[in-house]
Amino acid sequence: MIIDKKYQKITAAVMSGRKTFDDSTQSGKKMLKNSYPDPLLIVISGVSLGQIFPLKEKRIIIGRKEGLDIVIKDESISREHAEILFNKNLPSFIIKDKGSKNGVVINGVRVKTGNLKDGDRITLGETTLKFIYQDQLDITYYRRIAELINTDPLTGLKNRYMLESILHGEIERSYRYKEQFIIMMIDIDNFKSVNDKYGHLTGDNVLVNLAELFNTQLRSSDSVFRYGGEEFLILLPQTQKEKGFLIADRIRSLTETLKVDKLPGFTISIGVASFPEDAKTVEDLIDKADKALYKCKRTGKNKVLLFKED
């Protein structure tokens, strides 16, 4: 395979630690000094959309398993799916399949081993990454794009797009370390009437104030998502169901004290489900928490209920 000589120079400069490289014009008469761009992978489709992985080591393992150099929580990716190596002889980066189930595909062609060029698309299972050389300004741009993709613009919370990836990772950790975790599905009671009577600006302020309350009451290891509309989801790792109930009820009680604009007050209902006690998959766990939530709604609102099989 022919490797572009320009990117040989770039790659050699990057991996040797030089800050600049020589780039000759076609005539060879003019030499330009340029700051070297960083090699990196950007997830352009899949559950980790927008994530950026700089390639700073000479050997990088990619897979689903915790502790690898690049961890992507995509169930179609093998635990150790592929490795990227720096080939100092070319110089270039090489990707190798590590015996994965769904293989390594570069620009639509499945390979066992392949040299990477600027702009190459690498597909691992249902995730596609782009291999690029970019300068710091471009990295900042891509990170901002990732933030916009993964964050709810109103509340600043993680959005629903991030939820599946994070929950899959938590399930894997739960199995590995034999730990429980819980999720809370939260809904603002009578939120439509708030919007109808006080206006959508007040409704937005309710969502923002509630998000701030969640953040003040939770640990740094917990995750809060805006699930959609007036619904939120909270993930509490290493938490048993009974402890989760107490935390949920404290949040419910504190919500009653919030003062937003001219609202006399508002309340929330919370359904709680536990892994692995109540469910074995992400979809089933969310469904169980949702069922507990709607039982709250049917039986009076402004309460917390644990999921129980009828």
Buried (B, 14 or more C-beta within 10 A) or exposed (E): EEBEEEBBBBBBBBBEEEEEBEEEEEEEEEEEEBEBBBBBBBBBEBBBBBBBBEBEEEEBBBBBBEEBBBBBBBBBBBEBBBBBBBBEEBBBBBBBBBEBEBBBBBEEEEBEEBBBBBEBBBBBBBBBBBBBBBEEEBBEEBBEBBEEBBBBEEBBBBBEBBBBBBBBBBBBBBEEEEBBBBBBBBBBBBBEEBBEEBEEEBBBBBBBBBBBBBBEBBEEEBBBBBBEEBBBBBBBBBBBBEEBBEBBBEBBEBBEEBEBEEBEEBBBBBBBBBBBBBBEEBEEBBBBBBBBBBBBBEEEBBBBBBBEEE
